[in-house]
Amino acid sequence: MSAADDAATSSPGAFDRMWTLVRRAPLAAAVIALALVGLGISIYLTVDHYSGVEPVCIVGSVFDCVKVTTSAFSVIPGTPIPITIPGMLWFVVSGGFAAAMLWYLAHEQREPSRLRLWFVLWAGVGLVFVLYLVYAEIVQLRAICPWCTGVHVLTLVIFLLALRLWQDGPPEIDTRKVAKPATTRATVATPSVASSATSAAVPTAAPRSPTGQRPPRRRR
């Protein structure tokens, strides 16, 4: 069998296991999917920032991506580093928290007791920063960047999912091992014991007299 046939044979099993894992932990799987989308948007905005290319954006009314992405609020205060880089880190770590939950579940192991609490705190930090950026767009700049708004919505949803995961707690893991049936030991008699038992069960013959006749039995 070729390597391609082996991959085709093993792929359905891997897909089934992955699908079962997603069904057992749909919230954690949703966090990973949202984190990947947010990471993609952050990478796109970062590349546009350093290349000097204007992002594809709806222009008109209150929508103005260039005004937002080139403002003082688009970089870390006091540095030329765009805030999309911390955004990428935030999405990577958020997805890492959810991936850790799936890993423990796949290996039928208990999660660390504070894993979900740390995830909620991490997600809360991202939400607070997003609220600051929303305030900057609406109040200070009076312009909205649809790409940034997408990141803000993703951050809010991930925070809500993290909060729900923390409230639900880790799934129950069955750590009980299947008890093996006890083997019945048969008692085998040794040859000496078996022979002695056989000899004891057979009655011994009465001694014969010199004439060849057995002595008469005594009457009681």
One Martini backbone bead per residue (centre of mass of N, CA, C, O) as a GRO file, in nm:
protein
  220
    1MET     BB    1   0.097   0.036   0.022
    2SER     BB    2   0.074   0.353  -0.013
    3ALA     BB    3   0.098   0.668   0.117
    4ALA     BB    4  -0.171   0.771   0.001
    5ASP     BB    5  -0.344   0.539   0.116
    6ASP     BB    6  -0.277   0.588   0.413
    7ALA     BB    7  -0.391   0.878   0.425
    8ALA     BB    8  -0.680   0.803   0.332
    9THR     BB    9  -0.732   0.606   0.571
   10SER     BB   10  -0.659   0.809   0.822
   11SER     BB   11  -0.830   1.071   0.777
   12PRO     BB   12  -1.116   0.990   0.873
   13GLY     BB   13  -1.033   0.937   1.167
   14ALA     BB   14  -0.926   1.221   1.228
   15PHE     BB   15  -1.187   1.370   1.159
   16ASP     BB   16  -1.368   1.230   1.368
   17ARG     BB   17  -1.209   1.316   1.616
   18MET     BB   18  -1.235   1.620   1.568
   19TRP     BB   19  -1.543   1.633   1.562
   20THR     BB   20  -1.587   1.520   1.846
   21LEU     BB   21  -1.431   1.746   1.990
   22VAL     BB   22  -1.611   1.979   1.894
   23ARG     BB   23  -1.875   1.867   2.021
   24ARG     BB   24  -1.763   1.871   2.320
   25ALA     BB   25  -1.614   2.178   2.243
   26PRO     BB   26  -1.752   2.441   2.093
   27LEU     BB   27  -1.637   2.699   2.229
   28ALA     BB   28  -1.335   2.649   2.187
   29ALA     BB   29  -1.355   2.623   1.879
   30ALA     BB   30  -1.468   2.912   1.835
   31VAL     BB   31  -1.224   3.063   1.943
   32ILE     BB   32  -1.022   2.967   1.732
   33ALA     BB   33  -1.168   3.078   1.484
   34LEU     BB   34  -1.175   3.378   1.575
   35ALA     BB   35  -0.868   3.409   1.615
   36LEU     BB   36  -0.794   3.363   1.318
   37VAL     BB   37  -0.946   3.604   1.205
   38GLY     BB   38  -0.809   3.823   1.377
   39LEU     BB   39  -0.522   3.759   1.282
   40GLY     BB   40  -0.566   3.824   0.984
   41ILE     BB   41  -0.642   4.122   1.019
   42SER     BB   42  -0.386   4.211   1.169
   43ILE     BB   43  -0.188   4.139   0.945
   44TYR     BB   44  -0.305   4.320   0.727
   45LEU     BB   45  -0.268   4.592   0.882
   46THR     BB   46   0.037   4.566   0.923
   47VAL     BB   47   0.123   4.558   0.627
   48ASP     BB   48  -0.004   4.834   0.553
   49HIS     BB   49   0.161   5.004   0.747
   50TYR     BB   50   0.458   4.931   0.634
   51SER     BB   51   0.380   4.981   0.317
   52GLY     BB   52   0.167   5.230   0.276
   53VAL     BB   53  -0.110   5.099   0.235
   54GLU     BB   54  -0.430   5.124   0.175
   55PRO     BB   55  -0.702   5.001   0.290
   56VAL     BB   56  -0.969   4.831   0.231
   57CYS     BB   57  -1.250   5.062   0.207
   58ILE     BB   58  -1.507   5.241   0.328
   59VAL     BB   59  -1.609   5.549   0.185
   60GLY     BB   60  -1.796   5.745   0.395
   61SER     BB   61  -1.908   5.938   0.610
   62VAL     BB   62  -1.774   5.763   0.893
   63PHE     BB   63  -1.589   5.619   0.691
   64ASP     BB   64  -1.220   5.591   0.777
   65CYS     BB   65  -0.936   5.419   0.768
   66VAL     BB   66  -0.701   5.617   0.735
   67LYS     BB   67  -0.760   5.800   0.978
   68VAL     BB   68  -0.724   5.568   1.185
   69THR     BB   69  -0.443   5.419   1.088
   70THR     BB   70  -0.288   5.727   1.108
   71SER     BB   71  -0.313   5.778   1.391
   72ALA     BB   72  -0.220   5.800   1.726
   73PHE     BB   73  -0.406   5.533   1.793
   74SER     BB   74  -0.235   5.317   1.600
   75VAL     BB   75  -0.022   5.337   1.831
   76ILE     BB   76   0.200   5.306   2.060
   77PRO     BB   77   0.275   5.500   2.300
   78GLY     BB   78   0.595   5.629   2.204
   79THR     BB   79   0.565   5.453   1.938
   80PRO     BB   80   0.579   5.288   1.604
   81ILE     BB   81   0.391   5.067   1.703
   82PRO     BB   82   0.141   4.892   1.613
   83ILE     BB   83  -0.157   4.767   1.756
   84THR     BB   84  -0.165   4.501   1.584
   85ILE     BB   85   0.054   4.342   1.734
   86PRO     BB   86  -0.091   4.302   2.005
   87GLY     BB   87  -0.333   4.176   1.863
   88MET     BB   88  -0.194   3.921   1.767
   89LEU     BB   89  -0.112   3.821   2.046
   90TRP     BB   90  -0.398   3.800   2.161
   91PHE     BB   91  -0.507   3.587   1.960
   92VAL     BB   92  -0.298   3.368   2.013
   93VAL     BB   93  -0.351   3.329   2.316
   94SER     BB   94  -0.651   3.270   2.297
   95GLY     BB   95  -0.616   3.018   2.119
   96GLY     BB   96  -0.434   2.870   2.326
   97PHE     BB   97  -0.638   2.827   2.547
   98ALA     BB   98  -0.838   2.659   2.375
   99ALA     BB   99  -0.632   2.443   2.287
  100ALA     BB  100  -0.575   2.338   2.574
  101MET     BB  101  -0.858   2.231   2.626
  102LEU     BB  102  -0.858   2.027   2.392
  103TRP     BB  103  -0.610   1.867   2.478
  104TYR     BB  104  -0.714   1.763   2.750
  105LEU     BB  105  -0.966   1.628   2.630
  106ALA     BB  106  -0.824   1.432   2.428
  107HIS     BB  107  -0.647   1.307   2.692
  108GLU     BB  108  -0.817   1.280   2.949
  109GLN     BB  109  -0.758   1.553   3.113
  110ARG     BB  110  -0.711   1.776   3.352
  111GLU     BB  111  -0.735   2.088   3.412
  112PRO     BB  112  -0.625   2.355   3.521
  113SER     BB  113  -0.785   2.535   3.764
  114ARG     BB  114  -0.693   2.840   3.619
  115LEU     BB  115  -0.733   2.854   3.310
  116ARG     BB  116  -1.015   3.003   3.276
  117LEU     BB  117  -0.950   3.249   3.444
  118TRP     BB  118  -0.712   3.353   3.271
  119PHE     BB  119  -0.881   3.387   3.017
  120VAL     BB  120  -1.074   3.602   3.121
  121LEU     BB  121  -0.859   3.812   3.192
  122TRP     BB  122  -0.740   3.834   2.910
  123ALA     BB  123  -1.004   3.914   2.768
  124GLY     BB  124  -1.053   4.169   2.943
  125VAL     BB  125  -0.810   4.328   2.847
  126GLY     BB  126  -0.899   4.342   2.550
  127LEU     BB  127  -1.170   4.486   2.601
  128VAL     BB  128  -1.063   4.745   2.727
  129PHE     BB  129  -0.896   4.832   2.480
  130VAL     BB  130  -1.135   4.843   2.285
  131LEU     BB  131  -1.293   5.067   2.430
  132TYR     BB  132  -1.077   5.278   2.383
  133LEU     BB  133  -1.088   5.268   2.068
  134VAL     BB  134  -1.383   5.342   2.038
  135TYR     BB  135  -1.358   5.616   2.171
  136ALA     BB  136  -1.150   5.730   1.969
  137GLU     BB  137  -1.327   5.711   1.716
  138ILE     BB  138  -1.590   5.860   1.809
  139VAL     BB  139  -1.473   6.113   1.972
  140GLN     BB  140  -1.193   6.196   1.844
  141LEU     BB  141  -1.225   6.116   1.521
  142ARG     BB  142  -1.499   6.054   1.386
  143ALA     BB  143  -1.425   5.747   1.298
  144ILE     BB  144  -1.459   5.442   1.100
  145CYS     BB  145  -1.320   5.113   1.098
  146PRO     BB  146  -1.416   4.814   0.979
  147TRP     BB  147  -1.170   4.644   1.060
  148CYS     BB  148  -1.168   4.734   1.356
  149THR     BB  149  -1.459   4.648   1.419
  150GLY     BB  150  -1.410   4.349   1.374
  151VAL     BB  151  -1.208   4.318   1.606
  152HIS     BB  152  -1.398   4.413   1.830
  153VAL     BB  153  -1.611   4.194   1.798
  154LEU     BB  154  -1.426   3.951   1.842
  155THR     BB  155  -1.340   4.030   2.128
  156LEU     BB  156  -1.620   4.022   2.255
  157VAL     BB  157  -1.690   3.728   2.190
  158ILE     BB  158  -1.449   3.597   2.332
  159PHE     BB  159  -1.520   3.701   2.610
  160LEU     BB  160  -1.796   3.559   2.632
  161LEU     BB  161  -1.683   3.273   2.597
  162ALA     BB  162  -1.490   3.280   2.837
  163LEU     BB  163  -1.710   3.326   3.047
  164ARG     BB  164  -1.867   3.065   2.987
  165LEU     BB  165  -1.637   2.866   3.038
  166TRP     BB  166  -1.600   2.947   3.336
  167GLN     BB  167  -1.889   2.879   3.429
  168ASP     BB  168  -1.894   2.575   3.336
  169GLY     BB  169  -1.637   2.445   3.320
  170PRO     BB  170  -1.492   2.163   3.316
  171PRO     BB  171  -1.507   1.866   3.206
  172GLU     BB  172  -1.573   1.549   3.258
  173ILE     BB  173  -1.341   1.301   3.372
  174ASP     BB  174  -1.279   0.962   3.316
  175THR     BB  175  -1.055   0.789   3.548
  176ARG     BB  176  -1.161   0.519   3.532
  177LYS     BB  177  -1.080   0.189   3.544
  178VAL     BB  178  -1.100  -0.105   3.406
  179ALA     BB  179  -1.186  -0.389   3.547
  180LYS     BB  180  -1.041  -0.685   3.591
  181PRO     BB  181  -1.096  -0.999   3.584
  182ALA     BB  182  -1.080  -1.247   3.796
  183THR     BB  183  -0.877  -1.510   3.838
  184THR     BB  184  -0.913  -1.854   3.852
  185ARG     BB  185  -0.767  -2.075   4.066
  186ALA     BB  186  -0.658  -2.385   4.027
  187THR     BB  187  -0.647  -2.674   4.213
  188VAL     BB  188  -0.355  -2.866   4.207
  189ALA     BB  189  -0.258  -3.171   4.253
  190THR     BB  190  -0.013  -3.344   4.354
  191PRO     BB  191   0.114  -3.648   4.305
  192SER     BB  192   0.148  -3.723   4.607
  193VAL     BB  193  -0.134  -3.641   4.697
  194ALA     BB  194  -0.294  -3.807   4.495
  195SER     BB  195  -0.177  -4.086   4.581
  196SER     BB  196  -0.256  -4.072   4.880
  197ALA     BB  197  -0.559  -4.040   4.829
  198THR     BB  198  -0.593  -4.308   4.672
  199SER     BB  199  -0.480  -4.500   4.889
  200ALA     BB  200  -0.686  -4.423   5.110
  201ALA     BB  201  -0.944  -4.519   4.945
  202VAL     BB  202  -0.809  -4.797   4.935
  203PRO     BB  203  -0.837  -5.097   5.057
  204THR     BB  204  -0.677  -5.324   5.245
  205ALA     BB  205  -0.556  -5.630   5.255
  206ALA     BB  206  -0.559  -5.916   5.411
  207PRO     BB  207  -0.367  -6.128   5.564
  208ARG     BB  208  -0.207  -6.424   5.515
  209SER     BB  209  -0.151  -6.738   5.573
  210PRO     BB  210   0.071  -6.995   5.531
  211THR     BB  211  -0.167  -7.169   5.383
  212GLY     BB  212  -0.337  -6.932   5.218
  213GLN     BB  213  -0.532  -6.847   5.437
  214ARG     BB  214  -0.761  -6.667   5.579
  215PRO     BB  215  -0.846  -6.545   5.853
  216PRO     BB  216  -1.085  -6.545   6.062
  217ARG     BB  217  -1.343  -6.373   6.157
  218ARG     BB  218  -1.447  -6.192   6.407
  219ARG     BB  219  -1.686  -6.205   6.638
  220ARG     BB  220  -1.907  -5.974   6.800
   0.00000   0.00000   0.00000
